[in-house]
């Protein structure tokens, strides 16, 4: 009787984008599959596992003959459709809804085009996995999960097999090879080495069925003739081992049978399968920010279009191709920041195309509704040949009421208004609701800087309340005798401070301080920006080196070099600051609205560093923090640089951002990474003398963040933070 049965699971892991661009990657997927099919003709027992619907979709469109052969091998049981996702996304930095899209798009494609629905998730090379993944897998009918990261070298488990318990409902069988060298691939000469190591692991695991992953990978490849020859030789030397060509599904099905028929109990693990390659949480910050904004933009546009389409079906639009773009860019070498520079140039263009197309869909739907639902302009209107007030439609696609300030800018006339030359601030403006009732507003500087002495366009802040999935009308224009109702409880400003009835902000010793309910949120060092040493690779430390996890060597503390109050209420106060390091600088806008329990910040960073990281530093206790992660939230204690999504709760206050993905907490401080200046796709530490090698995130980076005292409403507040109401100028009657 055999001691063990080795399930030989051949695969060809392919990064569609990494050290090459996506066109090269997709065509390599086709080439690899063609090579494996030819190999199967000479080795009739060989099996092969291939995931990622995006690869199959490319093959189907580019070479129907190859696709037909794959179908035949699937019917024979020799070709396994693994994973079920559109592609192997990152599981720490990808928003929950995009991971869900990966499942939906992939499973739909495989069922429709290949007649299969995988139940084993395959994440060969994704850099760790959040605690919410088991619940997401369970929601989409998955039973099993296979990955080789984090490896046994940095994340120790007693066995290769274990149950992974989700936060709420999911419980998934996991196979993570419990050998430090057992990753998804082997080199051409490593078959004997892989099998010898697998034998030791099998003896330690204690199961009759054991999995063995093999095949060339990263840029495709798969099984080779040498692999197969060396496998045959090893099998002759080990007649006590039953070696079979297998698949993920067959192997794990046999494991489940073995568990049912034995007293063996697998360990149950709850929590996140982390951490590894932590530098990726901060690399390519500008791309991460663009991805997050693209996701928010598509969500708003799609909700708006679908809601309006209930009444006007003709405005409905197909967002699936746009979600495929975002799903593709969630790949585990794109969003983590580990690909080449030219690849990011292409992937930026992809994101911009998706956002622009979605915005056009939204614009068309809003125009259709505005045309049908327009109400007559209110009275009075300007007399003579002066233009009427401009009507606007504002739409809230959120599932809850939107309450806050919106900014609208429009021209007051077809030409600059000469009657108010040299006194543009005296131009009377009025904003009305659909019933003609004047709405309070605050004029703020226009975006343009033309004709500053002659009024033409005006920009206004307007307090609005818009019901969920609904709209309001406003009119905005120039009219003599304009009305602007008085605003209660205005924002107050003074020398180096601003405050409303809930929050006070003041500036002292190169730091920003915030008080909520007259209680300081931060210590004496307040909120400030620091540069720390970070000369690690694009991935950070490759083996969880201690100095790569705790990045706390401060190179410089940035100084406030200039400050100016540019708006002093009554609805909003705004301070502008220039904050500088030796080589880089930041223009920071600090925004406080009346009645709000939060402070908004908008930053424009001009970054010129190599081997450094810019951090937002808060002097505050941070022993336990709650992070938004894929699939939910997770509480963490101090553990070096860790990944997170849009928000973090520190108990008394919360942080929301459209950029931050890398965070660190200690007993006395909390930091959020703005950016890190690693070289593109470099595996070694930075050599400062190699000045000619390009560095990521050089130049201008725009971002925004919010500090809020409403930690019990972080999810709702984050939605409003990233998606203010859509609005269009409509046509007056």
C-alpha positions as CSV (number, residue, x, y, z in Angstrom):
1,X,0.0,0.0,0.0
2,X,1.2,3.5,-0.8
3,X,2.4,5.8,1.9
4,X,1.0,8.9,0.2
5,X,-0.7,10.0,-2.9
6,X,0.9,13.0,-4.5
7,X,-1.6,15.1,-6.5
8,X,0.6,16.8,-9.2
9,X,-1.1,20.1,-10.0
10,X,0.6,21.7,-13.0
11,X,0.0,25.4,-13.6
12,X,1.6,28.4,-15.3
13,X,1.1,31.4,-13.2
14,X,0.9,34.5,-15.4
15,X,1.2,38.1,-14.4
16,X,-0.7,39.9,-17.2
17,X,1.2,43.1,-16.2
18,X,4.5,43.2,-14.3
19,X,7.9,43.4,-16.0
20,X,5.9,43.8,-19.3
21,X,2.7,45.5,-20.4
22,X,-0.7,43.9,-20.6
23,X,-0.6,43.2,-24.4
24,X,2.5,41.2,-23.9
25,X,1.0,39.5,-20.9
26,X,-2.2,38.5,-22.6
27,X,-0.5,37.1,-25.6
28,X,1.8,35.1,-23.4
29,X,-1.3,33.6,-21.9
30,X,-2.3,32.4,-25.3
31,X,1.2,31.1,-26.1
32,X,1.4,29.2,-22.9
33,X,-2.0,27.5,-23.4
34,X,-1.0,26.5,-26.9
35,X,2.3,25.0,-25.6
36,X,0.5,23.0,-22.9
37,X,-2.0,21.7,-25.4
38,X,0.8,20.4,-27.6
39,X,2.5,18.8,-24.6
40,X,-0.8,17.1,-23.7
41,X,-0.7,15.3,-27.1
42,X,2.5,13.5,-26.2
43,X,1.7,13.0,-22.5
44,X,-1.9,11.7,-22.5
45,X,-2.2,11.7,-18.6
46,X,-1.0,15.2,-18.1
47,X,-3.4,17.6,-16.5
48,X,-3.2,21.4,-16.3
49,X,-4.9,24.1,-14.1
50,X,-5.4,27.6,-15.6
51,X,-7.4,30.4,-14.0
52,X,-8.3,34.0,-14.8
53,X,-11.2,34.6,-17.1
54,X,-9.4,37.6,-18.7
55,X,-6.9,35.1,-20.3
56,X,-9.6,32.8,-21.6
57,X,-11.6,35.8,-23.0
58,X,-8.5,36.9,-24.8
59,X,-7.9,33.4,-26.3
60,X,-11.5,33.1,-27.3
61,X,-11.4,36.4,-29.2
62,X,-7.9,36.0,-30.7
63,X,-7.6,32.3,-31.5
64,X,-10.9,30.4,-31.5
65,X,-9.1,27.2,-32.5
66,X,-7.0,27.1,-29.3
67,X,-10.1,27.9,-27.3
68,X,-12.0,25.0,-28.9
69,X,-9.1,22.6,-28.0
70,X,-9.2,23.9,-24.4
71,X,-13.0,23.1,-24.3
72,X,-12.2,19.5,-25.4
73,X,-9.6,19.0,-22.7
74,X,-12.1,20.4,-20.1
75,X,-14.6,17.7,-21.2
76,X,-11.9,15.1,-20.9
77,X,-11.2,16.2,-17.3
78,X,-7.6,17.0,-18.1
79,X,-7.9,20.8,-18.1
80,X,-9.1,22.5,-14.9
81,X,-10.6,26.0,-14.9
82,X,-9.2,27.2,-11.6
83,X,-10.0,30.2,-9.4
84,X,-13.1,31.5,-11.0
85,X,-12.0,35.2,-10.9
86,X,-11.6,37.6,-13.7
87,X,-7.9,37.7,-12.7
88,X,-5.9,37.2,-9.4
89,X,-6.5,40.5,-7.6
90,X,-4.7,41.8,-4.6
91,X,-6.6,40.9,-1.4
92,X,-5.4,43.7,0.9
93,X,-5.6,46.8,-1.3
94,X,-8.7,46.1,-3.5
95,X,-12.0,47.5,-2.4
96,X,-14.6,44.9,-1.4
97,X,-16.9,45.7,-4.3
98,X,-14.1,45.2,-6.9
99,X,-13.2,41.8,-5.4
100,X,-16.9,41.0,-5.7
101,X,-16.8,42.2,-9.4
102,X,-13.9,39.9,-10.0
103,X,-15.9,36.9,-8.8
104,X,-19.1,38.0,-10.7
105,X,-17.3,38.7,-14.0
106,X,-15.2,35.5,-13.8
107,X,-17.9,33.1,-12.7
108,X,-20.3,34.5,-15.2
109,X,-17.8,34.1,-18.0
110,X,-16.8,30.5,-17.1
111,X,-20.4,29.4,-16.8
112,X,-21.5,31.0,-20.1
113,X,-18.5,30.2,-22.2
114,X,-17.0,27.0,-20.7
115,X,-19.9,25.5,-18.7
116,X,-18.0,25.3,-15.4
117,X,-18.2,27.0,-12.0
118,X,-15.1,26.6,-9.9
119,X,-15.4,26.1,-6.2
120,X,-11.7,26.6,-5.4
121,X,-10.3,30.1,-5.3
122,X,-6.7,30.2,-6.7
123,X,-4.5,33.1,-5.6
124,X,-1.1,31.9,-6.5
125,X,0.9,35.1,-5.8
126,X,-1.3,37.6,-4.1
127,X,0.5,39.4,-1.3
128,X,-1.6,38.4,1.7
129,X,-5.3,38.2,2.4
130,X,-7.6,40.2,4.6
131,X,-9.8,38.7,7.3
132,X,-12.9,39.3,5.2
133,X,-12.0,37.1,2.3
134,X,-13.6,33.8,3.7
135,X,-17.0,35.6,3.9
136,X,-16.7,36.9,0.4
137,X,-15.7,33.4,-0.9
138,X,-18.6,31.9,0.9
139,X,-21.0,34.4,-0.6
140,X,-20.0,33.2,-4.1
141,X,-20.2,29.5,-3.4
142,X,-16.5,28.8,-2.9
143,X,-15.5,25.9,-0.7
144,X,-11.7,26.0,-1.0
145,X,-8.8,28.5,-1.1
146,X,-5.3,27.9,-2.4
147,X,-2.4,30.4,-2.2
148,X,1.3,30.4,-1.5
149,X,1.6,33.8,0.1
150,X,2.4,34.6,2.8
151,X,4.8,31.7,2.7
152,X,5.6,29.3,5.6
153,X,8.8,31.3,6.1
154,X,6.9,34.4,7.4
155,X,3.5,33.0,8.3
156,X,3.7,29.8,10.2
157,X,0.9,27.3,10.4
158,X,1.0,23.8,11.9
159,X,-0.1,22.1,8.6
160,X,-0.5,22.8,4.9
161,X,-4.2,22.4,5.4
162,X,-6.5,24.3,7.7
163,X,-9.9,25.8,8.0
164,X,-10.2,29.6,7.6
165,X,-13.0,31.1,9.6
166,X,-14.5,34.3,8.4
167,X,-15.7,37.3,10.4
168,X,-19.4,36.4,10.0
169,X,-20.3,33.3,8.0
170,X,-17.6,31.9,5.8
171,X,-15.5,28.8,6.7
172,X,-13.2,27.8,3.9
173,X,-10.7,24.9,3.5
174,X,-7.3,26.3,2.8
175,X,-4.3,24.7,1.2
176,X,-1.1,26.7,1.7
177,X,2.0,24.5,1.2
178,X,3.8,24.4,4.5
179,X,7.3,24.5,3.1
180,X,9.3,27.7,2.8
181,X,10.3,26.8,-0.8
182,X,6.9,25.5,-2.0
183,X,5.6,28.3,-4.1
184,X,3.4,28.0,-7.2
185,X,6.3,27.4,-9.6
186,X,9.5,25.5,-10.0
187,X,12.5,26.0,-12.3
188,X,13.2,23.5,-15.1
189,X,15.7,21.6,-12.9
190,X,13.8,21.6,-9.6
191,X,11.3,18.7,-9.9
192,X,13.3,16.3,-7.7
193,X,13.9,19.1,-5.2
194,X,10.1,19.9,-5.1
195,X,9.1,16.3,-4.7
196,X,11.7,15.6,-1.9
197,X,10.4,18.7,0.0
198,X,6.8,17.7,-0.6
199,X,7.5,14.3,0.9
200,X,8.8,15.8,4.1
201,X,5.8,18.1,4.3
202,X,3.4,15.2,3.8
203,X,5.0,13.3,6.6
204,X,4.6,16.3,8.9
205,X,1.0,17.0,7.7
206,X,-0.1,13.4,8.3
207,X,-2.5,13.1,5.4
208,X,-2.5,10.4,2.7
209,X,-3.4,13.0,0.0
210,X,-0.7,15.7,-0.6
211,X,-0.7,18.5,-3.1
212,X,2.4,19.4,-5.3
213,X,2.4,22.6,-7.3
214,X,4.7,22.7,-10.3
215,X,5.3,24.3,-13.7
216,X,7.2,27.4,-14.9
217,X,5.5,30.6,-14.0
218,X,5.2,34.4,-13.6
219,X,5.5,34.9,-17.4
220,X,3.6,31.8,-18.2
221,X,5.3,28.6,-19.2
222,X,3.7,25.7,-17.4
223,X,4.9,22.1,-17.4
224,X,7.9,21.1,-19.5
225,X,9.3,17.8,-21.0
226,X,12.2,17.9,-18.5
227,X,9.7,18.3,-15.6
228,X,7.9,15.2,-16.8
229,X,11.0,13.2,-17.4
230,X,12.4,14.0,-13.9
231,X,9.0,13.2,-12.4
232,X,9.1,9.7,-14.0
233,X,12.6,9.1,-12.6
234,X,11.6,10.2,-9.1
235,X,8.5,8.0,-9.2
236,X,10.7,5.0,-10.0
237,X,12.9,5.8,-7.0
238,X,9.8,6.1,-4.7
239,X,7.4,3.2,-5.5
240,X,5.8,3.7,-2.1
241,X,4.4,7.1,-3.3
242,X,1.3,7.0,-5.6
243,X,1.9,9.9,-8.0
244,X,-1.1,11.1,-10.1
245,X,-1.8,14.0,-12.4
246,X,-4.5,15.9,-10.6
247,X,-6.2,19.3,-10.1
248,X,-7.0,21.6,-7.2
249,X,-10.6,20.4,-7.1
250,X,-9.8,16.7,-7.2
251,X,-7.1,17.0,-4.5
252,X,-9.2,19.0,-2.1
253,X,-12.2,16.8,-2.7
254,X,-10.1,13.8,-1.6
255,X,-8.8,15.7,1.4
256,X,-12.4,16.3,2.5
257,X,-13.2,12.6,2.1
258,X,-10.2,11.8,4.2
259,X,-11.3,14.2,6.9
260,X,-14.7,12.6,7.0
261,X,-13.3,9.1,7.4
262,X,-10.7,9.9,10.0
263,X,-10.3,11.3,13.5
264,X,-7.9,13.9,12.2
265,X,-8.9,17.5,12.9
266,X,-7.6,20.5,11.0
267,X,-6.7,23.7,12.9
268,X,-9.2,26.5,12.6
269,X,-7.7,29.9,11.9
270,X,-9.6,33.2,12.3
271,X,-8.2,36.5,11.1
272,X,-6.1,37.8,8.2
273,X,-3.5,35.8,6.4
274,X,-0.9,38.5,6.5
275,X,1.7,40.0,6.2
276,X,4.3,40.1,3.4
277,X,5.9,42.5,1.0
278,X,4.6,45.5,3.0
279,X,6.3,48.1,0.9
280,X,3.5,47.5,-1.7
281,X,1.0,49.2,0.6
282,X,2.7,52.5,-0.1
283,X,4.2,52.1,-3.6
284,X,2.8,53.8,-6.6
285,X,0.6,56.1,-4.5
286,X,-0.6,58.2,-7.4
287,X,-1.9,55.1,-9.1
288,X,-3.6,53.8,-6.0
289,X,-5.3,57.2,-5.6
290,X,-6.5,57.2,-9.2
291,X,-7.8,53.6,-8.8
292,X,-9.8,54.6,-5.7
293,X,-11.3,57.6,-7.3
294,X,-12.1,55.6,-10.4
295,X,-14.0,53.1,-8.3
296,X,-15.9,55.9,-6.5
297,X,-16.7,57.6,-9.8
298,X,-18.0,54.4,-11.5
299,X,-20.1,53.5,-8.4
300,X,-21.8,56.9,-8.4
301,X,-22.3,57.0,-12.2
302,X,-23.8,53.5,-12.3
303,X,-26.1,54.1,-9.4
304,X,-27.3,57.3,-11.0
305,X,-27.9,55.8,-14.4
306,X,-29.6,52.7,-13.0
307,X,-31.9,54.7,-10.8
308,X,-32.9,57.1,-13.5
309,X,-33.4,54.2,-16.0
310,X,-36.3,52.9,-13.8
311,X,-38.3,55.9,-15.2
312,X,-36.4,56.3,-18.5
313,X,-35.2,52.9,-19.7
314,X,-33.6,54.4,-22.8
315,X,-30.8,55.9,-20.7
316,X,-29.6,52.6,-19.3
317,X,-26.0,51.8,-20.1
318,X,-23.7,48.8,-20.0
319,X,-21.1,49.3,-17.3
320,X,-19.7,45.8,-17.4
321,X,-16.7,46.7,-19.7
322,X,-15.8,49.5,-17.3
323,X,-15.9,47.2,-14.3
324,X,-13.7,44.8,-16.2
325,X,-11.1,47.6,-16.5
326,X,-11.1,48.2,-12.7
327,X,-11.1,44.4,-12.0
328,X,-8.0,44.1,-14.3
329,X,-6.2,47.0,-12.5
330,X,-6.8,45.3,-9.1
331,X,-4.2,42.7,-10.2
332,X,-1.6,41.9,-7.6
333,X,1.3,43.5,-9.5
334,X,-0.6,46.6,-10.6
335,X,-2.4,48.1,-7.6
336,X,0.4,47.1,-5.2
337,X,2.9,49.2,-7.2
338,X,5.4,46.5,-8.4
339,X,5.2,46.9,-12.2
340,X,7.3,48.8,-14.7
341,X,6.9,52.5,-15.5
342,X,5.5,52.1,-19.0
343,X,2.9,49.6,-17.8
344,X,1.6,52.3,-15.3
345,X,1.4,54.8,-18.2
346,X,-1.0,52.4,-20.0
347,X,-3.0,51.5,-16.9
348,X,-3.5,55.1,-16.0
349,X,-5.0,55.6,-19.5
350,X,-7.3,52.6,-18.9
351,X,-8.6,54.0,-15.7
352,X,-9.2,57.4,-17.3
353,X,-11.1,55.8,-20.1
354,X,-13.4,54.0,-17.7
355,X,-14.1,57.2,-15.7
356,X,-14.7,59.3,-18.8
357,X,-17.1,56.8,-20.3
358,X,-19.0,56.4,-17.0
359,X,-19.3,60.2,-16.7
360,X,-20.8,60.4,-20.2
361,X,-23.4,57.8,-19.2
362,X,-24.2,59.8,-16.1
363,X,-24.4,63.1,-18.0
364,X,-26.8,61.6,-20.6
365,X,-29.1,60.2,-17.9
366,X,-29.2,63.4,-15.9
367,X,-29.9,65.4,-19.0
368,X,-32.8,63.1,-19.9
369,X,-34.4,63.4,-16.5
370,X,-33.8,67.2,-16.4
371,X,-35.6,67.6,-19.8
372,X,-38.6,65.7,-18.5
373,X,-38.8,67.1,-15.0
374,X,-37.8,70.7,-15.5
375,X,-39.8,73.2,-13.6
376,X,-40.5,76.8,-14.7
377,X,-38.0,79.3,-13.6
378,X,-39.0,81.1,-10.5
379,X,-39.7,84.8,-10.3
380,X,-38.5,87.5,-10.4
381,X,-35.9,87.1,-13.2
382,X,-33.6,89.8,-14.5
383,X,-35.2,92.3,-16.9
384,X,-34.3,93.3,-20.4
385,X,-31.7,91.4,-22.3
386,X,-29.9,90.2,-19.2
387,X,-29.7,86.4,-18.9
388,X,-32.0,84.5,-16.6
389,X,-30.7,82.7,-13.5
390,X,-29.0,79.4,-14.4
391,X,-30.9,76.2,-13.3
392,X,-29.0,73.3,-11.9
393,X,-30.1,69.7,-11.2
394,X,-28.3,68.0,-8.3
395,X,-28.7,64.2,-7.9
396,X,-27.9,62.1,-4.8
397,X,-27.4,58.5,-5.7
398,X,-26.6,57.4,-2.2
399,X,-29.0,55.2,-0.2
400,X,-29.1,57.8,2.6
401,X,-29.8,61.5,2.7
402,X,-27.0,63.8,1.6
403,X,-26.5,66.8,3.9
404,X,-23.6,69.2,3.3
405,X,-22.1,71.9,1.2
406,X,-21.8,71.7,-2.6
407,X,-19.8,74.0,-4.8
408,X,-21.2,75.3,-8.1
409,X,-19.5,77.7,-10.5
410,X,-21.2,79.3,-13.5
411,X,-21.0,82.4,-15.6
412,X,-23.3,85.3,-14.7
413,X,-23.6,86.6,-18.2
414,X,-22.4,85.7,-21.7
415,X,-19.7,88.3,-21.4
416,X,-17.9,89.9,-18.4
417,X,-20.2,92.4,-16.6
418,X,-18.6,95.8,-17.2
419,X,-21.0,97.6,-15.0
420,X,-19.1,96.2,-12.0
421,X,-15.6,96.7,-13.3
422,X,-13.1,97.2,-10.4
423,X,-15.7,96.1,-7.9
424,X,-16.4,92.4,-8.7
425,X,-17.2,91.6,-5.1
426,X,-20.2,93.9,-5.2
427,X,-22.0,91.9,-8.0
428,X,-25.3,90.8,-6.4
429,X,-25.9,87.0,-6.7
430,X,-28.9,84.9,-5.7
431,X,-29.5,81.2,-5.3
432,X,-33.1,79.9,-5.1
433,X,-34.7,76.5,-4.7
434,X,-37.4,75.1,-6.9
435,X,-40.0,77.1,-5.0
436,X,-38.2,80.4,-5.5
437,X,-37.1,80.6,-1.9
438,X,-33.6,82.1,-1.6
439,X,-30.9,79.7,-0.3
440,X,-28.0,81.0,1.8
441,X,-24.7,80.8,0.0
442,X,-21.1,81.9,0.4
443,X,-19.1,83.1,-2.6
444,X,-15.6,81.6,-2.9
445,X,-12.8,82.2,-5.4
446,X,-13.4,80.8,-8.9
447,X,-11.2,78.1,-10.3
448,X,-9.9,80.4,-13.1
449,X,-7.8,83.5,-12.6
450,X,-8.9,85.5,-15.7
451,X,-10.5,89.0,-15.6
452,X,-10.2,89.3,-11.9
453,X,-11.3,93.0,-12.0
454,X,-14.4,92.4,-14.0
455,X,-16.9,89.8,-12.8
456,X,-18.0,87.1,-15.1
457,X,-18.3,83.7,-13.4
458,X,-19.0,83.1,-9.7
459,X,-18.4,80.1,-7.5
460,X,-20.7,79.5,-4.5
461,X,-20.9,77.2,-1.5
462,X,-24.5,76.1,-1.0
463,X,-25.9,74.0,1.9
464,X,-28.2,71.3,0.6
465,X,-30.2,68.4,1.8
466,X,-31.1,65.8,-0.9
467,X,-33.2,62.8,-0.1
468,X,-31.7,59.3,-1.0
469,X,-31.8,58.4,-4.7
470,X,-33.4,61.7,-5.5
471,X,-32.7,65.2,-6.8
472,X,-33.3,68.9,-6.2
473,X,-33.3,72.0,-8.4
474,X,-31.4,75.2,-7.7
475,X,-31.1,78.5,-9.7
476,X,-27.9,80.6,-9.5
477,X,-27.3,84.0,-11.1
478,X,-26.8,87.7,-11.0
479,X,-29.8,89.9,-10.3
480,X,-30.1,93.3,-8.9
481,X,-31.6,93.3,-5.4
482,X,-30.4,89.8,-4.8
483,X,-31.2,88.1,-1.5
484,X,-28.9,86.0,0.6
485,X,-30.4,84.8,3.9
486,X,-28.3,85.1,7.1
487,X,-26.5,82.0,8.2
488,X,-26.8,81.0,11.8
489,X,-23.7,79.9,13.8
490,X,-21.1,80.9,11.2
491,X,-17.5,79.6,11.2
492,X,-15.2,81.9,13.1
493,X,-11.6,82.6,12.2
494,X,-8.8,84.4,13.9
495,X,-5.0,84.6,14.0
496,X,-3.9,81.0,13.4
497,X,-7.2,79.3,14.2
498,X,-10.7,78.6,12.9
499,X,-13.7,77.1,14.7
500,X,-17.3,76.2,14.5
501,X,-19.7,75.0,17.2
502,X,-18.1,71.6,17.4
503,X,-14.5,71.8,16.3
504,X,-11.5,74.2,16.7
505,X,-8.4,74.0,14.6
506,X,-5.2,75.9,15.4
507,X,-1.6,75.9,14.2
508,X,1.4,75.9,16.5
509,X,5.1,74.8,16.3
510,X,4.8,73.4,12.7
511,X,1.9,71.3,13.7
512,X,-1.9,71.3,13.2
513,X,-4.0,70.8,16.3
514,X,-7.7,69.9,16.5
515,X,-10.1,70.1,19.5
516,X,-13.4,68.4,19.4
517,X,-15.9,69.3,22.2
518,X,-13.0,71.4,23.7
519,X,-10.9,68.2,24.0
520,X,-7.6,67.9,22.1
521,X,-7.5,65.0,19.6
522,X,-3.7,64.9,19.5
523,X,-0.8,65.5,21.8
524,X,1.8,68.4,21.8
525,X,3.2,67.3,18.4
526,X,-0.2,67.4,16.9
527,X,-0.7,66.5,13.2
528,X,2.4,67.0,11.1
529,X,4.3,65.6,8.1
530,X,7.6,63.7,8.4
531,X,10.0,62.1,6.0
532,X,11.4,58.7,7.1
533,X,14.1,56.5,5.6
534,X,12.7,53.9,3.2
535,X,15.3,52.6,0.8
536,X,13.7,49.2,0.4
537,X,12.6,47.6,-2.9
538,X,9.3,48.2,-4.7
539,X,7.9,45.4,-2.5
540,X,9.6,46.7,0.6
541,X,11.4,44.0,2.6
542,X,11.3,40.7,0.7
543,X,11.5,38.6,3.9
544,X,9.8,40.6,6.6
545,X,13.1,42.2,7.7
546,X,12.5,44.1,10.9
547,X,13.7,47.4,9.6
548,X,11.4,47.2,6.6
549,X,8.4,46.7,8.9
550,X,9.0,49.5,11.3
551,X,9.9,52.6,9.3
552,X,10.6,55.1,12.0
553,X,14.0,56.6,11.2
554,X,13.0,60.3,10.8
555,X,15.0,62.1,8.2
556,X,13.3,65.4,8.6
557,X,10.2,67.1,10.1
558,X,8.5,69.4,7.6
559,X,8.0,73.0,8.5
560,X,5.1,75.4,7.9
561,X,6.7,78.0,5.7
562,X,3.6,80.1,4.8
563,X,-0.1,80.2,5.8
564,X,-3.0,82.3,4.7
565,X,-6.7,82.4,5.6
566,X,-8.4,82.5,2.1
567,X,-12.1,82.1,3.3
568,X,-13.5,83.2,6.6
569,X,-17.1,82.0,6.5
570,X,-19.9,82.1,7.3
571,X,-20.5,78.7,5.8
572,X,-16.8,77.7,5.4
573,X,-13.4,78.7,6.5
574,X,-10.3,77.8,4.6
575,X,-6.6,78.1,5.5
576,X,-3.9,77.5,2.9
577,X,-0.4,76.4,4.0
578,X,2.9,75.7,2.4
579,X,4.7,72.9,4.3
580,X,8.2,72.2,3.3
581,X,11.0,69.7,3.5
582,X,14.5,70.3,2.1
583,X,13.6,69.1,-1.4
584,X,9.8,68.7,-1.5
585,X,6.9,70.8,-0.5
586,X,3.1,70.5,0.1
587,X,0.3,73.0,-0.5
588,X,-2.3,72.0,2.1
589,X,-5.9,73.4,2.2
590,X,-7.6,73.0,5.5
591,X,-11.4,73.2,5.3
592,X,-14.0,73.7,8.2
593,X,-17.7,74.0,7.5
594,X,-20.2,75.4,10.0
595,X,-21.9,72.7,12.1
596,X,-19.7,69.9,10.7
597,X,-18.0,67.4,13.1
598,X,-15.1,66.9,10.7
599,X,-12.2,68.7,9.1
600,X,-11.3,68.2,5.4
601,X,-7.8,68.5,4.0
602,X,-6.8,68.8,0.3
603,X,-3.1,68.4,-0.5
604,X,-1.0,69.0,-3.6
605,X,2.4,67.4,-3.0
606,X,5.5,68.2,-5.1
607,X,7.7,65.2,-4.3
608,X,11.4,65.0,-5.2
609,X,12.9,62.2,-3.1
610,X,14.7,58.9,-3.5
611,X,14.6,56.2,-0.9
612,X,12.3,58.2,1.4
613,X,8.7,57.9,2.5
614,X,6.3,60.8,3.4
615,X,4.1,60.2,6.4
616,X,1.2,62.0,8.0
617,X,2.0,61.8,11.7
618,X,-0.5,62.0,14.5
619,X,0.6,62.2,18.2
620,X,-2.2,60.1,19.7
621,X,-2.6,56.8,21.5
622,X,-3.1,54.0,18.9
623,X,-3.0,50.7,20.8
624,X,-6.0,49.4,19.0
625,X,-7.4,50.7,15.6
626,X,-10.2,49.5,13.4
627,X,-9.4,49.4,9.7
628,X,-11.6,49.0,6.7
629,X,-10.2,46.0,4.8
630,X,-11.6,43.9,1.9
631,X,-14.7,42.2,3.1
632,X,-15.2,44.2,6.2
633,X,-13.2,45.6,9.1
634,X,-10.4,44.3,11.3
635,X,-9.0,45.4,14.7
636,X,-5.3,45.5,15.0
637,X,-2.7,46.1,17.6
638,X,0.7,47.7,16.7
639,X,2.4,45.5,14.0
640,X,4.5,47.7,11.8
641,X,3.2,48.9,8.4
642,X,-0.2,47.4,7.7
643,X,-2.7,47.7,4.8
644,X,-6.1,49.4,5.0
645,X,-8.7,50.9,2.7
646,X,-10.6,54.1,2.9
647,X,-11.0,54.6,6.7
648,X,-9.5,53.9,10.1
649,X,-11.1,54.4,13.5
650,X,-8.9,55.3,16.4
651,X,-11.8,55.4,18.9
652,X,-12.4,59.1,19.5
653,X,-11.8,60.1,15.9
654,X,-11.5,58.6,12.5
655,X,-9.4,59.1,9.3
656,X,-10.9,58.9,5.8
657,X,-8.8,59.3,2.7
658,X,-8.8,58.9,-1.1
659,X,-5.1,58.0,-1.1
660,X,-3.8,56.3,2.1
661,X,-3.3,52.5,2.0
662,X,-0.3,52.0,4.3
663,X,-0.7,52.7,8.0
664,X,1.3,52.2,11.2
665,X,0.2,52.4,14.8
666,X,2.1,52.6,18.1
667,X,1.2,53.3,21.7
668,X,1.9,57.0,21.3
669,X,1.4,57.7,17.6
670,X,-0.4,56.8,14.3
671,X,0.9,57.4,10.8
672,X,-0.5,57.2,7.3
673,X,1.8,57.0,4.3
674,X,1.3,59.6,1.6
675,X,3.9,58.1,-0.8
676,X,7.2,56.3,-1.0
677,X,9.9,56.9,-3.5
678,X,10.9,53.4,-4.6
679,X,12.2,52.6,-8.0
680,X,9.9,50.8,-10.5
681,X,10.0,47.0,-10.2
682,X,13.3,46.9,-8.4
683,X,14.0,43.9,-6.1
684,X,17.0,45.2,-4.2
685,X,17.5,48.2,-1.9
686,X,18.0,51.6,-3.5
687,X,21.5,52.6,-4.6
688,X,21.4,56.4,-4.3
689,X,24.2,56.8,-6.9
690,X,22.1,55.3,-9.7
691,X,20.4,58.6,-10.3
692,X,19.3,57.7,-13.9
693,X,16.9,54.9,-12.8
694,X,13.3,56.2,-12.7
695,X,11.6,56.5,-9.3
696,X,7.9,56.2,-8.7
697,X,5.6,59.1,-7.6
698,X,8.0,61.9,-8.5
699,X,6.3,65.2,-9.2
700,X,2.8,66.3,-8.3
701,X,0.4,64.1,-6.3
702,X,-3.0,65.3,-5.3
703,X,-5.0,63.8,-2.4
704,X,-7.5,64.6,0.2
705,X,-8.4,63.3,3.7
706,X,-10.8,63.9,6.5
707,X,-10.5,63.8,10.3
708,X,-13.9,63.2,11.8
709,X,-15.4,62.8,15.3
710,X,-18.3,60.7,14.0
711,X,-16.7,57.3,14.3
712,X,-20.0,55.5,14.5
713,X,-20.9,56.6,11.0
714,X,-17.6,56.1,9.2
715,X,-19.0,54.0,6.3
716,X,-21.8,56.5,5.6
717,X,-19.5,59.4,6.0
718,X,-17.0,57.9,3.7
719,X,-19.6,57.4,1.0
720,X,-20.5,61.1,1.2
721,X,-16.8,62.1,1.3
722,X,-15.9,60.3,-1.9
723,X,-19.2,61.0,-3.8
724,X,-20.8,64.4,-3.5
725,X,-24.0,64.8,-5.5
726,X,-23.7,64.8,-9.3
727,X,-25.0,68.0,-10.9
728,X,-25.5,69.4,-14.3
729,X,-26.4,72.8,-15.6
730,X,-29.8,72.5,-17.3
731,X,-31.5,74.7,-19.9
732,X,-33.8,77.5,-18.7
733,X,-37.3,77.7,-20.2
